[in-house]
Amino acid sequence: MDNLRLYIVWLCFVLSAAELLGPEARKKNSEDDDDNSLEELKEEGKIDPDLLNEISEAMNLEFKQMREMREYNEAIRKTVGLLKGEEEDKESELAESSLDQMEKTLKMFKTTLFRHEPNWIQDVKSISSPEDEFEKPAENPQDILDMLPPLPEQEEPELSPELLEAKELYEAAVDKLERRTPDLRGAILQVKHAADKGYVPAQIKLAWSYIYGEGVELDVEKAKNIFEGLAAEGNADAHAGMGFLYATGIAVPVSQAKALVHYTMGAVGDSDYAQMALAYRYWAGVTLTSSCPKAMELYMKVANKVASQVSLSGGPAVHRVRLLDEADGVSTGSALDTDLIEYYQLLAEKGDVQAQIGLGQLHFQGGRGVTLDQNKALHYFKQAAKSGNAVANAFLGKIYLEGGDGIKADNETAFEYFKKAAELNNPVGQSGLGIMYLQGRGVPKDTAKAFKYFTIAANQGWVEGQLHLGFMYFGGIGVRRDFKKANKYFSLASQSGHVLALYHLAQMHAQGLGVMRSCPTAVELFKNVCERGRWGSRLMLAHRAYRARDSDSAFLQYLALSERGYEVAQSNAAFLLDEGEARLFPAQERWVRALQLWARGASQGCAGARVKLGDYHYYGLGTPRDLDAAAHHYRIASEQLHSAQATFNLGYMHERGLGLARDLHLAKRCYDLAAEASADARLPAALALARLHAHSAIENMLESFWQSPLAVLFLTGDSPLLSNWDIYLITALAGALGLVVYLRRPPQPAN
């Protein structure tokens, strides 16, 4: 009992101390401090009275909440019995600590508020005149980004032995796929084994393989199940896959809203597919309000990845074959025939230097149906170098400088080959020497010599010399920094399609370095960089599937790339739908989908897609027939894209008065322009002009006939000398004779 009395006395002492020194006292002191701070600001005139009242009300609300918490604490003390004194003490301590934390937070807010003047509290002295605003330089967003602390690097989670084995299996399979080995099914089988062991990247790769029918049977349902399962776990690439399915209506009903949700989730998770798809939608205004800054932000993220993975050589070549042009017999520079490659190989083995160099360059860069193979390139270049060929020596220097594919980098050997080529005035060798002197690889670092060699190579039009001159002027390396000259050389190098030149040119337009800041130009350039990523090789794989008569696989591959914003893929997917070779959709839906894809391709400047868009409106395919809209699209294709087909179609519409005013002179003018624009249009234009002349001759003859006295005899049949049949015969002969005479005359120029 004595212990209980002692405990009660001690508890009363604690409660008294809490009353005197607790939250109420601290609150009173805080209120005094706040009042003093607010009064000081009010006296200095740094705050608006209305804004002061709002801040005071907000603080009073916080104090009121603190007071209610204290009352709640006292109620708990009164309710809990003495026999639970220990629990009461814990509850009191908890409430006290909670109140202390709230007071600290509030005091920190108050101190921060009055120490740093926010941008929404305007001082009379800080209000600048319009003249001052023009004098202030625009703040560079890159400077703000540079001031931010670097993000912590995310460490990859440790993998179990089974997942490590699956990862090695997957990486080996991907290496085979990138080399396009003949054993495609074997490589995909390795991916499947890695996916079965739970390795997520392998599961994503397997899902896309099911969509493309690459090494496995085409099965979009299996792909959907994989994407759904991984998306539920928050995988960004799986969200991108689901976005593609919902956007295109493959295996699921079309839902652009769900597609945008998945694309957004994937873009936040750093999926390059989702970022490109979302950036294209912001850029083109597809199912979203057009926004150039948002498109640039997303494209810039993907472009950074692409630029970091590209070598100074620019990476493997990607040939973009447009099926519409190929069907029209236009040369597209597609894959070389196997017989032609074998013929070049035969010439190369017999010592033909040009064949050796050609095959070496094909294997060095890849494309045109030839696999990228550094060892084969090395073999052919060495054969050509024996005869002292400058190009062969220069490319041997590039191979030994960069190494890779089992070839060890060797600076000394590279320098020897570059020197031989440079002595023969080869720009590739001169540029190679410039790189070695610039980076100090095997030779003492010398920016002056590097600048000299780059200048000589650039003056001969070599892209790498132009690129490195741009780097030197951009960074002020060995020369005075000059953004205008950097822009000049990057522009020259970008004309050859070099990825790094396009990337740095885009950065300059985005930040306004050496040029006027331009978001649309920067977006165009960043988009161009993104489309030169490793996924661009899918264009060649889709074309290969099309040539192998696997139209559904080709269509789905083109469709996936069209979501990324590739114009060639959009036009090719529309072409397959137009020709009826993609059998995944009903006939009526096929026309609607093709119309949508043609429209996207036309908005990116494809003349053939724009003509097709006019054809669909002219014939009413996938849309109600609209001759005015057809004429509108034909006119754009003719005047802006210089399409001979569109010009011819405009002539026909003027001749017949279809959607346009009937005007034979304008029709003739259009036919003449079509013949001038394309050699293929000369025969159709000549036939159309002959028809036009005949039509005009008949109209003139009939007009003259009906105005003559013979017309009266013809109508009444009262001629005493001629029967009705005689009159008909004479009329027909006269008409034919007049037509022949008219056609023999030289055509009259249109007014």
Residue pairs with C-beta under 8 A, 6 or more apart in sequence:
4 82
7 85
8 82
11 85
11 89
15 77
18 92
18 96
22 70
22 96
22 99
23 66
23 70
23 96
23 99
23 100
23 103
24 70
26 103
27 63
27 66
27 67
27 103
30 63
30 103
30 106
30 107
30 110
31 63
33 110
34 59
34 110
37 110
37 114
38 47
38 52
38 55
38 56
41 47
41 52
41 114
42 49
42 52
45 123
45 124
46 117
46 121
46 123
47 55
47 121
48 121
48 122
51 121
55 113
59 106
59 110
62 102
62 106
66 99
66 102
66 103
69 95
69 98
69 99
69 102
70 99
72 95
73 91
73 92
73 95
73 96
73 99
76 88
76 91
76 92
76 95
77 88
77 92
80 87
80 88
80 91
117 123
138 512
140 511
141 511
142 511
159 167
162 197
162 198
163 197
163 198
163 199
165 197
166 193
166 194
166 195
166 197
166 198
166 199
166 202
167 194
167 199
167 201
169 190
169 193
169 194
169 197
169 199
169 202
170 190
170 191
170 194
170 199
170 201
170 202
170 205
172 190
173 187
173 188
173 190
173 191
173 194
173 202
174 191
174 205
176 183
176 186
176 187
176 190
177 184
177 187
177 188
178 534
179 371
179 372
179 373
180 371
181 187
184 214
184 215
185 215
185 216
187 215
188 206
188 209
188 214
188 215
188 216
189 215
191 202
191 205
191 206
191 209
191 215
192 202
192 206
192 216
194 202
195 202
195 203
195 205
195 206
200 230
200 235
201 237
203 226
203 230
204 226
204 230
204 235
204 237
204 238
204 241
206 216
206 226
207 222
207 223
207 226
207 227
207 238
207 241
208 214
208 223
208 241
208 560
209 215
209 216
210 216
210 217
210 218
210 219
210 220
210 222
210 223
210 226
211 218
211 220
211 223
211 250
211 556
211 560
212 218
212 541
212 545
212 553
212 556
212 557
212 560
213 545
213 550
213 552
213 553
213 556
214 541
214 553
218 552
218 553
218 556
220 245
220 250
220 251
220 556
221 251
223 241
223 245
223 251
224 242
224 245
224 251
224 252
226 238
226 241
227 238
227 241
227 242
227 245
228 238
228 242
229 238
230 237
230 238
231 238
231 239
231 241
231 242
231 262
231 265
234 265
234 269
235 269
236 265
236 266
236 267
236 268
236 269
236 270
236 271
236 274
237 266
237 269
237 271
237 273
237 274
238 266
239 262
239 263
239 265
239 266
239 269
239 271
239 274
240 262
240 263
240 266
240 271
240 273
240 274
240 277
241 273
242 258
242 262
243 258
243 259
243 260
243 261
243 262
243 263
243 266
243 274
243 277
243 563
244 250
244 259
244 273
244 277
244 560
244 563
245 251
245 252
246 252
246 254
246 255
246 256
246 258
246 259
246 262
247 254
247 256
247 259
247 263
247 277
247 563
248 254
248 559
248 563
250 556
250 559
250 584
256 287
259 287
260 278
260 281
260 287
260 288
262 274
263 274
263 277
263 278
263 281
264 274
264 278
265 274
266 273
266 274
266 275
267 274
267 275
267 278
267 298
270 301
272 302
272 305
272 533
272 535
273 535
273 563
273 564
275 298
275 299
275 301
275 302
276 298
276 299
276 302
276 530
276 564
276 565
277 563
277 564
277 565
278 298
279 294
279 295
279 298
279 299
279 302
279 527
279 530
279 565
280 286
280 295
280 527
280 563
280 564
280 565
281 287
281 288
282 288
282 290
282 291
282 292
282 294
282 295
282 298
283 290
283 292
283 295
283 299
283 523
283 527
283 565
284 290
284 565
284 600
284 603
284 604
286 600
292 519
292 520
292 523
293 519
295 523
296 510
296 519
296 522
296 523
296 526
299 523
299 526
299 527
299 529
299 530
300 506
300 510
300 526
302 526
302 529
302 530
302 533
303 503
303 506
303 526
303 529
303 530
305 533
306 499
306 503
306 529
306 530
306 532
306 533
307 499
307 500
307 503
307 529
309 315
309 533
309 534
310 499
310 500
310 532
311 402
312 402
312 435
312 464
312 467
312 500
313 365
313 398
313 402
313 464
314 463
314 497
314 498
314 499
314 500
315 499
315 532
316 365
316 366
316 367
316 372
316 537
317 365
317 366
317 367
317 368
318 367
318 532
318 536
318 537
318 539
318 540
319 332
319 333
319 334
319 335
319 367
319 368
319 539
319 540
320 539
320 568
321 332
321 333
321 334
321 539
321 540
321 543
321 568
321 572
322 332
322 568
322 571
322 572
322 606
322 608
323 543
323 546
323 571
323 572
323 575
323 576
324 571
324 572
324 575
324 608
324 609
324 612
325 332
325 608
326 332
326 334
327 575
327 579
328 680
333 368
334 368
334 369
334 543
335 368
335 369
335 540
335 543
335 544
335 547
336 368
336 369
336 370
337 369
338 369
341 359
341 369
341 370
344 355
344 358
344 359
345 355
345 359
347 355
348 355
348 356
348 359
348 380
348 383
351 383
353 384
353 387
353 389
353 392
356 380
356 381
356 383
356 384
356 392
357 380
357 381
357 384
357 389
357 391
357 392
359 370
359 376
359 380
360 376
360 377
360 378
360 379
360 380
360 381
360 384
360 392
360 395
361 377
361 395
362 368
362 370
363 370
363 371
363 372
363 373
363 374
363 376
363 377
363 380
364 372
364 374
364 377
364 381
364 395
364 398
364 399
365 372
366 372
367 540
373 405
374 399
374 404
374 405
374 406
374 407
375 405
375 406
375 407
377 395
377 399
378 396
378 399
378 407
381 392
381 395
381 396
381 399
382 392
382 396
383 392
384 391
384 392
385 392
385 393
385 396
385 417
388 420
388 424
390 420
390 421
390 424
390 425
390 426
390 429
391 421
391 426
391 428
393 417
393 418
393 420
393 421
393 424
393 426
393 429
394 417
394 418
394 421
394 426
394 428
394 429
394 432
395 428
396 417
397 413
397 414
397 415
397 416
397 417
397 418
397 421
397 428
397 429
397 432
398 414
398 428
398 432
399 407
400 407
400 409
400 410
400 411
400 413
400 414
400 417
401 409
401 411
401 414
401 418
401 432
401 435
401 436
401 441
402 409
403 409
403 410
411 436
411 441
411 442
411 443
412 442
414 432
414 436
414 441
414 442
415 433
415 436
415 442
415 443
417 429
417 432
418 429
418 430
418 432
418 433
418 436
419 429
419 433
420 429
421 428
421 429
421 430
421 432
422 429
422 430
422 432
422 433
422 453
423 429
427 456
427 457
427 460
427 461
427 462
427 465
428 457
428 462
428 464
430 453
430 454
430 456
430 457
430 460
430 462
430 465
431 453
431 454
431 457
431 462
431 464
431 465
431 468
433 449
433 453
434 449
434 450
434 451
434 452
434 453
434 454
434 457
434 465
434 468
435 441
435 450
435 464
435 468
436 442
436 443
437 443
437 444
437 445
437 446
437 447
437 449
437 450
437 453
438 445
438 447
438 450
438 454
438 468
438 472
438 477
438 478
439 445
440 446
447 472
447 477
447 478
447 479
448 478
450 468
450 472
450 478
451 469
451 472
451 478
451 479
453 465
454 465
454 468
454 469
454 472
455 465
455 469
456 465
457 464
457 465
457 466
458 465
458 466
458 469
458 489
458 492
459 465
463 492
463 493
463 496
463 498
463 501
464 493
464 498
466 489
466 490
466 492
466 493
466 501
467 489
467 490
467 493
467 498
467 500
467 501
469 485
469 489
470 485
470 486
470 487
470 488
470 489
470 490
470 493
470 501
470 504
471 477
471 486
471 504
472 478
472 479
473 479
473 481
473 482
473 483
473 485
473 486
473 489
474 481
474 483
474 486
474 490
474 504
474 508
475 481
482 514
483 508
483 513
483 514
483 515
484 514
484 515
485 514
486 504
486 508
486 513
486 514
487 505
487 508
487 513
487 514
487 515
490 501
490 504
490 505
490 508
491 501
491 505
493 500
493 501
494 501
494 502
494 505
494 525
497 532
499 529
499 532
502 525
502 528
502 529
502 532
503 525
503 526
503 529
505 525
506 522
506 525
506 526
506 528
506 529
507 513
507 522
508 514
508 515
509 515
509 517
509 518
509 521
509 522
509 525
510 517
510 519
510 522
510 526
511 517
527 565
530 564
531 564
531 565
531 566
535 561
535 564
536 566
538 557
538 560
538 561
539 558
539 561
539 566
539 568
539 569
541 557
542 553
542 554
542 557
542 558
542 561
542 569
542 572
543 554
543 572
545 551
545 553
545 554
545 557
546 554
546 572
546 576
551 576
551 581
551 582
551 583
552 582
552 583
552 584
554 572
554 576
555 573
555 576
555 577
555 581
555 582
555 584
556 584
558 569
558 570
558 572
558 573
558 576
559 569
559 573
560 569
561 569
562 569
562 570
562 573
562 597
562 600
567 600
567 601
567 604
567 605
567 606
567 609
570 597
570 598
570 600
570 601
570 604
570 606
570 609
571 597
571 598
571 601
571 606
571 608
571 609
573 582
573 597
574 593
574 594
574 597
574 598
574 601
574 609
574 612
576 582
577 585
577 590
577 591
577 593
577 594
577 597
578 594
578 598
578 612
580 590
582 590
585 593
588 622
591 616
591 621
591 622
592 622
592 623
593 622
594 616
594 621
594 622
595 613
595 616
595 621
595 622
595 623
598 609
598 612
598 613
598 616
599 609
599 613
601 608
601 609
602 609
602 610
602 612
602 613
602 633
605 641
607 637
607 641
607 642
607 643
607 646
608 643
610 633
610 636
610 637
610 641
610 643
610 646
611 633
611 634
611 637
611 643
611 645
611 646
611 649
613 633
614 629
614 630
614 631
614 632
614 633
614 634
614 637
614 646
614 649
615 621
615 630
616 622
616 623
617 623
617 625
617 626
617 627
617 629
617 630
617 633
618 625
618 627
618 630
618 649
618 659
619 625
620 626
627 653
627 658
627 659
627 660
628 659
630 653
630 659
631 650
631 653
631 659
631 660
633 646
634 646
634 647
634 649
634 650
634 653
635 646
635 650
636 646
637 643
637 645
637 646
638 646
638 647
638 650
638 670
638 673
642 677
643 677
644 674
644 675
644 677
644 678
644 680
644 681
645 674
645 681
647 670
647 673
647 674
647 677
647 681
648 670
648 671
648 674
648 681
648 684
648 685
648 688
650 660
650 670
651 666
651 667
651 668
651 669
651 670
651 671
651 674
651 688
652 658
652 667
652 688
653 659
653 660
654 660
654 661
654 662
654 663
654 664
654 666
654 667
654 670
655 662
655 664
655 667
655 688
655 692
655 695
656 662
664 692
664 695
664 696
665 750
665 751
666 750
667 692
668 689
668 692
668 747
668 750
669 750
671 685
671 688
671 689
671 692
672 685
672 689
674 681
674 684
674 685
675 681
675 682
675 685
675 686
689 747
690 743
693 742
693 743
693 747
694 739
694 742
694 743
696 742
697 738
697 739
697 742
697 743
698 735
698 739
700 742
701 734
701 735
701 738
701 739
701 742
702 735
705 711
705 731
705 734
705 735
710 727
710 731
713 719
713 722
713 727
714 727
714 728
714 731
717 724
717 727
719 727
722 730
